[in-house]
Amino acid sequence: MDGKTVFILCEKPDAAARLAKSLNEKGNVKEKRVNGVPYYEAYRGGKRLLIISALGHLYTVAPKIEDRDVYPVFDFYWAPKFMVERNSSQTRNG
């Protein structure tokens, strides 16, 4: 192994588990945890892969105008989900 580590971020925990299992050359992958957060360690092509997950979508599209009475909306931008959706507090830092 050449000492390189590759960090892979998946959208959801089940996606991280499936990806780790499919990429690992050394057999079954074991789930590990740091502060209750699961991650997977796999090896492929001489590289260590650390595969973790987010809590789902971190970004979403949002209309550039704030007036909700305007329809249809054609002008969007990418925004952090916690900033534009009320029930996304789990993705907020802190």
PDB file as gemmi writes it, atoms N, CA and C in Angstrom:
CRYST1    1.000    1.000    1.000  90.00  90.00  90.00 P 1                      
ATOM      1  N   MET A   1       0.843  -1.176   0.000  1.00  0.00           N  
ATOM      2  CA  MET A   1       0.000   0.000   0.000  1.00  0.00           C  
ATOM      3  C   MET A   1       0.888   1.238   0.000  1.00  0.00           C  
ATOM      4  N   ASP A   2       0.491   2.254  -0.763  1.00  0.00           N  
ATOM      5  CA  ASP A   2       1.328   3.441  -0.912  1.00  0.00           C  
ATOM      6  C   ASP A   2       1.000   4.545   0.091  1.00  0.00           C  
ATOM      7  N   GLY A   3       0.161   4.276   1.070  1.00  0.00           N  
ATOM      8  CA  GLY A   3      -0.136   5.246   2.103  1.00  0.00           C  
ATOM      9  C   GLY A   3      -1.184   6.272   1.744  1.00  0.00           C  
ATOM     10  N   LYS A   4      -1.825   6.163   0.595  1.00  0.00           N  
ATOM     11  CA  LYS A   4      -2.837   7.131   0.213  1.00  0.00           C  
ATOM     12  C   LYS A   4      -4.198   6.706   0.759  1.00  0.00           C  
ATOM     13  N   THR A   5      -4.938   7.706   1.217  1.00  0.00           N  
ATOM     14  CA  THR A   5      -6.289   7.478   1.716  1.00  0.00           C  
ATOM     15  C   THR A   5      -7.249   8.298   0.875  1.00  0.00           C  
ATOM     16  N   VAL A   6      -8.348   7.674   0.487  1.00  0.00           N  
ATOM     17  CA  VAL A   6      -9.378   8.334  -0.300  1.00  0.00           C  
ATOM     18  C   VAL A   6     -10.616   8.458   0.582  1.00  0.00           C  
ATOM     19  N   PHE A   7     -11.149   9.656   0.673  1.00  0.00           N  
ATOM     20  CA  PHE A   7     -12.342   9.939   1.459  1.00  0.00           C  
ATOM     21  C   PHE A   7     -13.534   9.997   0.518  1.00  0.00           C  
ATOM     22  N   ILE A   8     -14.565   9.209   0.806  1.00  0.00           N  
ATOM     23  CA  ILE A   8     -15.757   9.167  -0.041  1.00  0.00           C  
ATOM     24  C   ILE A   8     -16.965   9.523   0.816  1.00  0.00           C  
ATOM     25  N   LEU A   9     -17.719  10.525   0.398  1.00  0.00           N  
ATOM     26  CA  LEU A   9     -18.920  10.951   1.107  1.00  0.00           C  
ATOM     27  C   LEU A   9     -20.145  10.521   0.314  1.00  0.00           C  
ATOM     28  N   CYS A  10     -20.997   9.736   0.940  1.00  0.00           N  
ATOM     29  CA  CYS A  10     -22.240   9.284   0.312  1.00  0.00           C  
ATOM     30  C   CYS A  10     -23.408  10.059   0.908  1.00  0.00           C  
ATOM     31  N   GLU A  11     -24.501  10.049   0.183  1.00  0.00           N  
ATOM     32  CA  GLU A  11     -25.655  10.815   0.620  1.00  0.00           C  
ATOM     33  C   GLU A  11     -26.357  10.196   1.821  1.00  0.00           C  
ATOM     34  N   LYS A  12     -26.407   8.872   1.874  1.00  0.00           N  
ATOM     35  CA  LYS A  12     -27.159   8.196   2.932  1.00  0.00           C  
ATOM     36  C   LYS A  12     -26.348   7.041   3.501  1.00  0.00           C  
ATOM     37  N   PRO A  13     -26.640   6.635   4.754  1.00  0.00           N  
ATOM     38  CA  PRO A  13     -25.886   5.549   5.390  1.00  0.00           C  
ATOM     39  C   PRO A  13     -25.932   4.226   4.625  1.00  0.00           C  
ATOM     40  N   ASP A  14     -27.083   3.859   4.087  1.00  0.00           N  
ATOM     41  CA  ASP A  14     -27.153   2.583   3.357  1.00  0.00           C  
ATOM     42  C   ASP A  14     -26.339   2.633   2.068  1.00  0.00           C  
ATOM     43  N   ALA A  15     -26.247   3.812   1.455  1.00  0.00           N  
ATOM     44  CA  ALA A  15     -25.417   3.962   0.251  1.00  0.00           C  
ATOM     45  C   ALA A  15     -23.942   3.804   0.600  1.00  0.00           C  
ATOM     46  N   ALA A  16     -23.524   4.335   1.744  1.00  0.00           N  
ATOM     47  CA  ALA A  16     -22.133   4.203   2.180  1.00  0.00           C  
ATOM     48  C   ALA A  16     -21.790   2.735   2.425  1.00  0.00           C  
ATOM     49  N   ALA A  17     -22.686   2.013   3.072  1.00  0.00           N  
ATOM     50  CA  ALA A  17     -22.452   0.588   3.345  1.00  0.00           C  
ATOM     51  C   ALA A  17     -22.354  -0.212   2.047  1.00  0.00           C  
ATOM     52  N   ARG A  18     -23.259   0.027   1.121  1.00  0.00           N  
ATOM     53  CA  ARG A  18     -23.243  -0.704  -0.151  1.00  0.00           C  
ATOM     54  C   ARG A  18     -22.004  -0.377  -0.971  1.00  0.00           C  
ATOM     55  N   LEU A  19     -21.625   0.885  -0.997  1.00  0.00           N  
ATOM     56  CA  LEU A  19     -20.445   1.293  -1.762  1.00  0.00           C  
ATOM     57  C   LEU A  19     -19.180   0.679  -1.174  1.00  0.00           C  
ATOM     58  N   ALA A  20     -19.054   0.702   0.141  1.00  0.00           N  
ATOM     59  CA  ALA A  20     -17.879   0.108   0.798  1.00  0.00           C  
ATOM     60  C   ALA A  20     -17.783  -1.371   0.473  1.00  0.00           C  
ATOM     61  N   LYS A  21     -18.897  -2.058   0.539  1.00  0.00           N  
ATOM     62  CA  LYS A  21     -18.911  -3.497   0.255  1.00  0.00           C  
ATOM     63  C   LYS A  21     -18.522  -3.766  -1.199  1.00  0.00           C  
ATOM     64  N   SER A  22     -19.008  -2.946  -2.108  1.00  0.00           N  
ATOM     65  CA  SER A  22     -18.714  -3.192  -3.524  1.00  0.00           C  
ATOM     66  C   SER A  22     -17.285  -2.817  -3.905  1.00  0.00           C  
ATOM     67  N   LEU A  23     -16.692  -1.842  -3.225  1.00  0.00           N  
ATOM     68  CA  LEU A  23     -15.338  -1.418  -3.565  1.00  0.00           C  
ATOM     69  C   LEU A  23     -14.240  -2.210  -2.854  1.00  0.00           C  
ATOM     70  N   ASN A  24     -14.550  -2.819  -1.728  1.00  0.00           N  
ATOM     71  CA  ASN A  24     -13.536  -3.481  -0.922  1.00  0.00           C  
ATOM     72  C   ASN A  24     -13.005  -4.744  -1.590  1.00  0.00           C  
ATOM     73  N   GLU A  25     -11.683  -4.856  -1.698  1.00  0.00           N  
ATOM     74  CA  GLU A  25     -11.047  -6.040  -2.297  1.00  0.00           C  
ATOM     75  C   GLU A  25     -10.731  -7.106  -1.253  1.00  0.00           C  
ATOM     76  N   LYS A  26     -10.829  -6.772   0.017  1.00  0.00           N  
ATOM     77  CA  LYS A  26     -10.415  -7.694   1.067  1.00  0.00           C  
ATOM     78  C   LYS A  26     -11.575  -8.402   1.755  1.00  0.00           C  
ATOM     79  N   GLY A  27     -12.682  -8.589   1.093  1.00  0.00           N  
ATOM     80  CA  GLY A  27     -13.802  -9.308   1.697  1.00  0.00           C  
ATOM     81  C   GLY A  27     -14.815  -8.392   2.345  1.00  0.00           C  
ATOM     82  N   ASN A  28     -15.448  -8.911   3.399  1.00  0.00           N  
ATOM     83  CA  ASN A  28     -16.509  -8.159   4.061  1.00  0.00           C  
ATOM     84  C   ASN A  28     -15.987  -6.901   4.746  1.00  0.00           C  
ATOM     85  N   VAL A  29     -16.816  -5.893   4.763  1.00  0.00           N  
ATOM     86  CA  VAL A  29     -16.478  -4.617   5.380  1.00  0.00           C  
ATOM     87  C   VAL A  29     -17.170  -4.550   6.737  1.00  0.00           C  
ATOM     88  N   LYS A  30     -16.467  -4.055   7.733  1.00  0.00           N  
ATOM     89  CA  LYS A  30     -17.058  -3.886   9.055  1.00  0.00           C  
ATOM     90  C   LYS A  30     -17.369  -2.416   9.285  1.00  0.00           C  
ATOM     91  N   GLU A  31     -18.508  -2.184   9.888  1.00  0.00           N  
ATOM     92  CA  GLU A  31     -18.890  -0.826  10.243  1.00  0.00           C  
ATOM     93  C   GLU A  31     -18.122  -0.401  11.489  1.00  0.00           C  
ATOM     94  N   LYS A  32     -17.575   0.787  11.443  1.00  0.00           N  
ATOM     95  CA  LYS A  32     -16.887   1.366  12.597  1.00  0.00           C  
ATOM     96  C   LYS A  32     -17.631   2.633  12.979  1.00  0.00           C  
ATOM     97  N   ARG A  33     -17.378   3.136  14.172  1.00  0.00           N  
ATOM     98  CA  ARG A  33     -18.074   4.343  14.637  1.00  0.00           C  
ATOM     99  C   ARG A  33     -17.127   5.273  15.374  1.00  0.00           C  
ATOM    100  N   VAL A  34     -17.346   6.561  15.173  1.00  0.00           N  
ATOM    101  CA  VAL A  34     -16.666   7.605  15.927  1.00  0.00           C  
ATOM    102  C   VAL A  34     -17.760   8.529  16.445  1.00  0.00           C  
ATOM    103  N   ASN A  35     -17.848   8.655  17.764  1.00  0.00           N  
ATOM    104  CA  ASN A  35     -18.901   9.472  18.387  1.00  0.00           C  
ATOM    105  C   ASN A  35     -20.293   9.095  17.887  1.00  0.00           C  
ATOM    106  N   GLY A  36     -20.511   7.816  17.669  1.00  0.00           N  
ATOM    107  CA  GLY A  36     -21.809   7.335  17.224  1.00  0.00           C  
ATOM    108  C   GLY A  36     -22.067   7.451  15.733  1.00  0.00           C  
ATOM    109  N   VAL A  37     -21.125   8.009  14.992  1.00  0.00           N  
ATOM    110  CA  VAL A  37     -21.295   8.191  13.547  1.00  0.00           C  
ATOM    111  C   VAL A  37     -20.630   7.026  12.823  1.00  0.00           C  
ATOM    112  N   PRO A  38     -21.413   6.260  12.035  1.00  0.00           N  
ATOM    113  CA  PRO A  38     -20.824   5.111  11.354  1.00  0.00           C  
ATOM    114  C   PRO A  38     -19.970   5.506  10.148  1.00  0.00           C  
ATOM    115  N   TYR A  39     -18.928   4.727   9.927  1.00  0.00           N  
ATOM    116  CA  TYR A  39     -18.122   4.862   8.711  1.00  0.00           C  
ATOM    117  C   TYR A  39     -17.577   3.489   8.351  1.00  0.00           C  
ATOM    118  N   TYR A  40     -17.068   3.374   7.150  1.00  0.00           N  
ATOM    119  CA  TYR A  40     -16.560   2.105   6.646  1.00  0.00           C  
ATOM    120  C   TYR A  40     -15.151   2.302   6.131  1.00  0.00           C  
ATOM    121  N   GLU A  41     -14.314   1.307   6.374  1.00  0.00           N  
ATOM    122  CA  GLU A  41     -12.945   1.339   5.870  1.00  0.00           C  
ATOM    123  C   GLU A  41     -12.791   0.188   4.896  1.00  0.00           C  
ATOM    124  N   ALA A  42     -12.385   0.499   3.686  1.00  0.00           N  
ATOM    125  CA  ALA A  42     -12.214  -0.511   2.645  1.00  0.00           C  
ATOM    126  C   ALA A  42     -10.855  -0.297   1.990  1.00  0.00           C  
ATOM    127  N   TYR A  43     -10.428  -1.274   1.227  1.00  0.00           N  
ATOM    128  CA  TYR A  43      -9.141  -1.192   0.526  1.00  0.00           C  
ATOM    129  C   TYR A  43      -9.334  -1.597  -0.926  1.00  0.00           C  
ATOM    130  N   ARG A  44      -8.742  -0.808  -1.811  1.00  0.00           N  
ATOM    131  CA  ARG A  44      -8.836  -1.109  -3.244  1.00  0.00           C  
ATOM    132  C   ARG A  44      -7.647  -0.472  -3.956  1.00  0.00           C  
ATOM    133  N   GLY A  45      -6.993  -1.262  -4.782  1.00  0.00           N  
ATOM    134  CA  GLY A  45      -5.883  -0.744  -5.577  1.00  0.00           C  
ATOM    135  C   GLY A  45      -4.755  -0.171  -4.740  1.00  0.00           C  
ATOM    136  N   GLY A  46      -4.532  -0.718  -3.567  1.00  0.00           N  
ATOM    137  CA  GLY A  46      -3.477  -0.232  -2.703  1.00  0.00           C  
ATOM    138  C   GLY A  46      -3.829   1.024  -1.929  1.00  0.00           C  
ATOM    139  N   LYS A  47      -5.069   1.453  -1.998  1.00  0.00           N  
ATOM    140  CA  LYS A  47      -5.494   2.663  -1.301  1.00  0.00           C  
ATOM    141  C   LYS A  47      -6.502   2.325  -0.213  1.00  0.00           C  
ATOM    142  N   ARG A  48      -6.403   3.058   0.852  1.00  0.00           N  
ATOM    143  CA  ARG A  48      -7.378   2.954   1.936  1.00  0.00           C  
ATOM    144  C   ARG A  48      -8.540   3.873   1.606  1.00  0.00           C  
ATOM    145  N   LEU A  49      -9.758   3.343   1.684  1.00  0.00           N  
ATOM    146  CA  LEU A  49     -10.961   4.116   1.405  1.00  0.00           C  
ATOM    147  C   LEU A  49     -11.732   4.324   2.702  1.00  0.00           C  
ATOM    148  N   LEU A  50     -12.004   5.550   3.053  1.00  0.00           N  
ATOM    149  CA  LEU A  50     -12.870   5.859   4.177  1.00  0.00           C  
ATOM    150  C   LEU A  50     -14.185   6.356   3.616  1.00  0.00           C  
ATOM    151  N   ILE A  51     -15.250   5.616   3.909  1.00  0.00           N  
ATOM    152  CA  ILE A  51     -16.547   5.903   3.313  1.00  0.00           C  
ATOM    153  C   ILE A  51     -17.522   6.264   4.423  1.00  0.00           C  
ATOM    154  N   ILE A  52     -18.049   7.490   4.364  1.00  0.00           N  
ATOM    155  CA  ILE A  52     -19.002   7.947   5.366  1.00  0.00           C  
ATOM    156  C   ILE A  52     -20.256   8.459   4.673  1.00  0.00           C  
ATOM    157  N   SER A  53     -21.252   8.786   5.483  1.00  0.00           N  
ATOM    158  CA  SER A  53     -22.490   9.272   4.889  1.00  0.00           C  
ATOM    159  C   SER A  53     -22.913  10.588   5.514  1.00  0.00           C  
ATOM    160  N   ALA A  54     -23.696  11.305   4.765  1.00  0.00           N  
ATOM    161  CA  ALA A  54     -24.362  12.504   5.266  1.00  0.00           C  
ATOM    162  C   ALA A  54     -25.737  12.058   5.775  1.00  0.00           C  
ATOM    163  N   LEU A  55     -26.579  12.993   6.105  1.00  0.00           N  
ATOM    164  CA  LEU A  55     -27.934  12.684   6.565  1.00  0.00           C  
ATOM    165  C   LEU A  55     -28.945  12.818   5.433  1.00  0.00           C  
ATOM    166  N   GLY A  56     -28.519  12.581   4.235  1.00  0.00           N  
ATOM    167  CA  GLY A  56     -29.401  12.774   3.088  1.00  0.00           C  
ATOM    168  C   GLY A  56     -28.901  13.960   2.281  1.00  0.00           C  
ATOM    169  N   HIS A  57     -29.809  14.618   1.610  1.00  0.00           N  
ATOM    170  CA  HIS A  57     -29.435  15.748   0.763  1.00  0.00           C  
ATOM    171  C   HIS A  57     -28.887  16.896   1.599  1.00  0.00           C  
ATOM    172  N   LEU A  58     -27.723  17.394   1.232  1.00  0.00           N  
ATOM    173  CA  LEU A  58     -27.140  18.541   1.908  1.00  0.00           C  
ATOM    174  C   LEU A  58     -27.473  19.843   1.192  1.00  0.00           C  
ATOM    175  N   TYR A  59     -27.694  19.758  -0.099  1.00  0.00           N  
ATOM    176  CA  TYR A  59     -28.042  20.931  -0.906  1.00  0.00           C  
ATOM    177  C   TYR A  59     -29.343  20.669  -1.641  1.00  0.00           C  
ATOM    178  N   THR A  60     -30.031  21.732  -1.957  1.00  0.00           N  
ATOM    179  CA  THR A  60     -31.268  21.642  -2.723  1.00  0.00           C  
ATOM    180  C   THR A  60     -31.355  22.875  -3.622  1.00  0.00           C  
ATOM    181  N   VAL A  61     -32.272  22.849  -4.552  1.00  0.00           N  
ATOM    182  CA  VAL A  61     -32.477  24.033  -5.378  1.00  0.00           C  
ATOM    183  C   VAL A  61     -33.531  24.909  -4.708  1.00  0.00           C  
ATOM    184  N   ALA A  62     -33.338  26.220  -4.809  1.00  0.00           N  
ATOM    185  CA  ALA A  62     -34.261  27.176  -4.208  1.00  0.00           C  
ATOM    186  C   ALA A  62     -34.497  28.305  -5.199  1.00  0.00           C  
ATOM    187  N   PRO A  63     -35.692  28.880  -5.176  1.00  0.00           N  
ATOM    188  CA  PRO A  63     -35.960  29.999  -6.089  1.00  0.00           C  
ATOM    189  C   PRO A  63     -35.165  31.230  -5.677  1.00  0.00           C  
ATOM    190  N   LYS A  64     -34.716  31.989  -6.665  1.00  0.00           N  
ATOM    191  CA  LYS A  64     -33.961  33.207  -6.382  1.00  0.00           C  
ATOM    192  C   LYS A  64     -34.855  34.319  -5.833  1.00  0.00           C  
ATOM    193  N   ILE A  65     -36.137  34.257  -6.130  1.00  0.00           N  
ATOM    194  CA  ILE A  65     -37.053  35.277  -5.601  1.00  0.00           C  
ATOM    195  C   ILE A  65     -37.681  34.758  -4.305  1.00  0.00           C  
ATOM    196  N   GLU A  66     -37.931  35.658  -3.375  1.00  0.00           N  
ATOM    197  CA  GLU A  66     -38.483  35.252  -2.089  1.00  0.00           C  
ATOM    198  C   GLU A  66     -40.005  35.327  -2.043  1.00  0.00           C  
ATOM    199  N   ASP A  67     -40.618  36.001  -2.992  1.00  0.00           N  
ATOM    200  CA  ASP A  67     -42.069  36.137  -3.027  1.00  0.00           C  
ATOM    201  C   ASP A  67     -42.694  34.803  -3.419  1.00  0.00           C  
ATOM    202  N   ARG A  68     -43.452  34.194  -2.517  1.00  0.00           N  
ATOM    203  CA  ARG A  68     -44.048  32.873  -2.770  1.00  0.00           C  
ATOM    204  C   ARG A  68     -45.302  32.950  -3.637  1.00  0.00           C  
ATOM    205  N   ASP A  69     -45.778  34.155  -3.951  1.00  0.00           N  
ATOM    206  CA  ASP A  69     -46.972  34.302  -4.769  1.00  0.00           C  
ATOM    207  C   ASP A  69     -46.674  34.320  -6.259  1.00  0.00           C  
ATOM    208  N   VAL A  70     -45.405  34.257  -6.634  1.00  0.00           N  
ATOM    209  CA  VAL A  70     -45.012  34.282  -8.039  1.00  0.00           C  
ATOM    210  C   VAL A  70     -44.925  32.854  -8.551  1.00  0.00           C  
ATOM    211  N   TYR A  71     -45.644  32.579  -9.627  1.00  0.00           N  
ATOM    212  CA  TYR A  71     -45.643  31.232 -10.201  1.00  0.00           C  
ATOM    213  C   TYR A  71     -45.788  31.348 -11.708  1.00  0.00           C  
ATOM    214  N   PRO A  72     -45.139  30.594 -12.495  1.00  0.00           N  
ATOM    215  CA  PRO A  72     -44.119  29.600 -12.164  1.00  0.00           C  
ATOM    216  C   PRO A  72     -42.764  30.263 -11.923  1.00  0.00           C  
ATOM    217  N   VAL A  73     -41.894  29.531 -11.252  1.00  0.00           N  
ATOM    218  CA  VAL A  73     -40.548  30.019 -10.955  1.00  0.00           C  
ATOM    219  C   VAL A  73     -39.574  29.314 -11.895  1.00  0.00           C  
ATOM    220  N   PHE A  74     -38.758  30.091 -12.583  1.00  0.00           N  
ATOM    221  CA  PHE A  74     -37.789  29.524 -13.518  1.00  0.00           C  
ATOM    222  C   PHE A  74     -36.342  29.823 -13.134  1.00  0.00           C  
ATOM    223  N   ASP A  75     -36.141  30.638 -12.128  1.00  0.00           N  
ATOM    224  CA  ASP A  75     -34.789  31.054 -11.762  1.00  0.00           C  
ATOM    225  C   ASP A  75     -34.425  30.459 -10.396  1.00  0.00           C  
ATOM    226  N   PHE A  76     -33.519  29.467 -10.392  1.00  0.00           N  
ATOM    227  CA  PHE A  76     -33.148  28.749  -9.176  1.00  0.00           C  
ATOM    228  C   PHE A  76     -31.650  28.854  -8.907  1.00  0.00           C  
ATOM    229  N   TYR A  77     -31.261  28.498  -7.700  1.00  0.00           N  
ATOM    230  CA  TYR A  77     -29.845  28.381  -7.345  1.00  0.00           C  
ATOM    231  C   TYR A  77     -29.688  27.240  -6.349  1.00  0.00           C  
ATOM    232  N   TRP A  78     -28.467  26.721  -6.208  1.00  0.00           N  
ATOM    233  CA  TRP A  78     -28.173  25.678  -5.228  1.00  0.00           C  
ATOM    234  C   TRP A  78     -27.947  26.328  -3.879  1.00  0.00           C  
ATOM    235  N   ALA A  79     -28.587  25.791  -2.841  1.00  0.00           N  
ATOM    236  CA  ALA A  79     -28.454  26.356  -1.497  1.00  0.00           C  
ATOM    237  C   ALA A  79     -28.332  25.232  -0.479  1.00  0.00           C  
ATOM    238  N   PRO A  80     -27.628  25.477   0.636  1.00  0.00           N  
ATOM    239  CA  PRO A  80     -27.604  24.481   1.708  1.00  0.00           C  
ATOM    240  C   PRO A  80     -29.031  24.217   2.177  1.00  0.00           C  
ATOM    241  N   LYS A  81     -29.374  22.966   2.286  1.00  0.00           N  
ATOM    242  CA  LYS A  81     -30.753  22.580   2.577  1.00  0.00           C  
ATOM    243  C   LYS A  81     -31.269  23.187   3.883  1.00  0.00           C  
ATOM    244  N   PHE A  82     -30.421  23.238   4.923  1.00  0.00           N  
ATOM    245  CA  PHE A  82     -30.899  23.748   6.207  1.00  0.00           C  
ATOM    246  C   PHE A  82     -31.282  25.226   6.137  1.00  0.00           C  
ATOM    247  N   MET A  83     -30.764  25.947   5.130  1.00  0.00           N  
ATOM    248  CA  MET A  83     -31.070  27.374   5.020  1.00  0.00           C  
ATOM    249  C   MET A  83     -32.416  27.636   4.350  1.00  0.00           C  
ATOM    250  N   VAL A  84     -32.897  26.692   3.545  1.00  0.00           N  
ATOM    251  CA  VAL A  84     -34.119  26.952   2.789  1.00  0.00           C  
ATOM    252  C   VAL A  84     -35.289  26.027   3.144  1.00  0.00           C  
ATOM    253  N   GLU A  85     -35.023  24.969   3.898  1.00  0.00           N  
ATOM    254  CA  GLU A  85     -36.109  24.072   4.295  1.00  0.00           C  
ATOM    255  C   GLU A  85     -36.234  24.062   5.807  1.00  0.00           C  
ATOM    256  N   ARG A  86     -37.421  24.257   6.295  1.00  0.00           N  
ATOM    257  CA  ARG A  86     -37.661  24.409   7.732  1.00  0.00           C  
ATOM    258  C   ARG A  86     -37.281  23.186   8.553  1.00  0.00           C  
ATOM    259  N   ASN A  87     -37.513  21.982   8.062  1.00  0.00           N  
ATOM    260  CA  ASN A  87     -37.311  20.763   8.848  1.00  0.00           C  
ATOM    261  C   ASN A  87     -35.968  20.096   8.585  1.00  0.00           C  
ATOM    262  N   SER A  88     -34.948  20.857   8.240  1.00  0.00           N  
ATOM    263  CA  SER A  88     -33.633  20.298   7.940  1.00  0.00           C  
ATOM    264  C   SER A  88     -32.605  20.645   9.009  1.00  0.00           C  
ATOM    265  N   SER A  89     -33.023  20.748  10.248  1.00  0.00           N  
ATOM    266  CA  SER A  89     -32.116  21.186  11.306  1.00  0.00           C  
ATOM    267  C   SER A  89     -30.996  20.191  11.580  1.00  0.00           C  
ATOM    268  N   GLN A  90     -31.168  18.905  11.239  1.00  0.00           N  
ATOM    269  CA  GLN A  90     -30.118  17.928  11.494  1.00  0.00           C  
ATOM    270  C   GLN A  90     -28.877  18.171  10.644  1.00  0.00           C  
ATOM    271  N   THR A  91     -29.018  18.828   9.526  1.00  0.00           N  
ATOM    272  CA  THR A  91     -27.862  19.084   8.665  1.00  0.00           C  
ATOM    273  C   THR A  91     -27.165  20.392   9.007  1.00  0.00           C  
ATOM    274  N   ARG A  92     -27.701  21.138   9.960  1.00  0.00           N  
ATOM    275  CA  ARG A  92     -27.077  22.397  10.384  1.00  0.00           C  
ATOM    276  C   ARG A  92     -25.856  22.080  11.235  1.00  0.00           C  
ATOM    277  N   ASN A  93     -24.781  22.818  11.060  1.00  0.00           N  
ATOM    278  CA  ASN A  93     -23.548  22.616  11.829  1.00  0.00           C  
ATOM    279  C   ASN A  93     -23.729  23.205  13.222  1.00  0.00           C  
ATOM    280  N   GLY A  94     -23.575  22.366  14.239  1.00  0.00           N  
ATOM    281  CA  GLY A  94     -23.653  22.863  15.611  1.00  0.00           C  
ATOM    282  C   GLY A  94     -24.962  22.714  16.164  1.00  0.00           C  
TER     283      GLY A  94                                                      
END                                                                             
